[in-house]
Amino acid sequence: MIVINFSHPLTEEQLAQIEALAGQKVERVIEIPTQLDPAAPFAPQVAELADKVGFSPREWQTLPILINPPSLNFIAVTLLAELHGRMGYFPTIIRLRPVANATPPRFEVAELINLQAVRDRAREQRK
């Protein structure tokens, strides 16, 4: 499984949590620094972020991928639209949460959210 990280670096502990939740080994982490120019349109900048991953169209559609999205909501939702176009489905994302009372602040993996399954369930409401 490949983790594409558009956020802060993941710790070894977080990677172990991801593996436990996914039931698969993380074979590779691709770090994509995500700093966008707020004065410029986001869609082209997000497309450039996805290009930096370096995958071919076939790889986007066939590799086992987990996404750690950026924390800024406008970038995250634009990125999900871009990835859906490249992958043909919504990816599974990693949700981190703060560890209670941790000093210094730490984050743990709360869950893996299969966005395609969320979408498919929501589709049932359209009937």
C-alpha positions as CSV (number, residue, x, y, z in Angstrom):
1,M,0.0,0.0,0.0
2,I,1.2,3.5,-0.8
3,V,0.5,6.5,1.4
4,I,0.5,9.8,-0.4
5,N,1.1,12.4,2.3
6,F,-0.1,16.0,1.6
7,S,0.3,17.0,5.2
8,H,2.8,16.9,8.1
9,P,5.2,14.0,8.1
10,L,3.8,10.8,9.5
11,T,5.6,9.1,12.5
12,E,6.5,5.5,12.7
13,E,3.7,5.1,15.3
14,Q,1.2,6.6,12.9
15,L,2.3,4.3,10.1
16,A,1.9,1.3,12.4
17,Q,-1.6,2.5,13.2
18,I,-2.4,2.8,9.5
19,E,-1.1,-0.7,8.8
20,A,-3.2,-2.1,11.7
21,L,-6.4,-0.4,10.5
22,A,-5.8,-1.3,6.8
23,G,-4.6,-4.8,7.4
24,Q,-1.8,-4.2,4.9
25,K,1.8,-3.1,5.0
26,V,2.7,0.5,4.0
27,E,5.3,-0.2,1.3
28,R,6.0,3.4,0.5
29,V,5.2,7.0,1.7
30,I,5.3,9.7,-0.9
31,E,5.7,13.1,0.7
32,I,4.2,16.0,-1.3
33,P,4.8,19.4,0.4
34,T,1.6,21.4,0.2
35,Q,2.0,25.1,0.2
36,L,-0.3,27.0,-2.2
37,D,-0.3,30.6,-3.2
38,P,-3.6,32.0,-1.6
39,A,-3.6,34.8,-4.2
40,A,-3.7,32.4,-7.1
41,P,-6.5,29.9,-8.2
42,F,-6.3,26.6,-6.3
43,A,-7.4,24.2,-9.0
44,P,-4.3,24.5,-11.2
45,Q,-2.0,24.5,-8.1
46,V,-3.7,21.3,-6.8
47,A,-3.3,19.7,-10.3
48,E,0.4,20.4,-9.9
49,L,0.5,18.7,-6.5
50,A,-1.1,15.6,-8.0
51,D,1.4,15.7,-10.9
52,K,4.3,15.8,-8.3
53,V,3.3,12.3,-7.2
54,G,4.6,11.1,-10.5
55,F,2.1,8.3,-11.3
56,S,1.0,7.3,-14.7
57,P,-2.7,7.1,-15.5
58,R,-2.5,3.3,-15.1
59,E,-0.8,3.6,-11.6
60,W,-3.5,6.1,-10.4
61,Q,-6.1,3.6,-11.3
62,T,-4.5,0.4,-10.1
63,L,-2.2,1.0,-7.2
64,P,-3.4,0.5,-3.6
65,I,-3.3,4.2,-2.4
66,L,-4.2,5.9,0.9
67,I,-4.3,9.7,1.0
68,N,-3.3,11.9,4.0
69,P,-5.0,15.1,2.9
70,P,-3.8,18.6,3.6
71,S,-5.5,20.2,6.6
72,L,-6.8,23.4,4.8
73,N,-10.3,22.4,3.7
74,F,-10.3,24.3,0.4
75,I,-7.1,22.5,-0.7
76,A,-8.4,19.1,0.6
77,V,-11.7,19.2,-1.2
78,T,-10.2,20.4,-4.5
79,L,-7.5,17.7,-4.2
80,L,-10.2,15.0,-3.7
81,A,-12.0,16.2,-6.9
82,E,-8.6,16.1,-8.8
83,L,-7.8,12.6,-7.5
84,H,-11.3,11.3,-8.3
85,G,-10.7,12.4,-11.9
86,R,-7.4,10.6,-12.0
87,M,-8.3,7.5,-10.1
88,G,-11.9,7.0,-11.3
89,Y,-13.1,6.7,-7.7
90,F,-12.8,8.6,-4.4
91,P,-9.7,7.5,-2.4
92,T,-9.5,6.3,1.1
93,I,-8.2,9.0,3.4
94,I,-6.4,9.0,6.8
95,R,-8.0,10.9,9.6
96,L,-5.7,12.1,12.4
97,R,-6.8,13.4,15.8
98,P,-5.0,15.0,18.6
99,V,-4.0,12.8,21.5
100,A,-5.7,14.0,24.6
101,N,-3.5,15.9,27.1
102,A,-0.3,15.2,25.1
103,T,2.6,17.6,25.6
104,P,4.0,18.4,23.2
105,P,0.9,18.0,21.0
106,R,0.8,14.6,19.2
107,F,-1.6,13.1,16.7
108,E,-2.8,9.6,16.3
109,V,-4.6,7.8,13.4
110,A,-8.3,8.0,14.3
111,E,-9.7,6.0,11.3
112,L,-9.4,5.3,7.6
113,I,-12.3,6.7,5.7
114,N,-13.3,5.0,2.5
115,L,-14.8,8.0,0.6
116,Q,-16.0,5.8,-2.2
117,A,-18.1,3.8,0.2
118,V,-19.4,7.0,1.8
119,R,-20.4,8.2,-1.7
120,D,-22.0,4.9,-2.6
121,R,-24.1,4.8,0.6
122,A,-25.2,8.4,0.0
123,R,-26.2,7.6,-3.5
124,E,-28.9,5.4,-2.0
125,Q,-30.6,8.5,-0.7
126,R,-31.3,9.7,-4.3
127,K,-33.9,7.1,-5.0
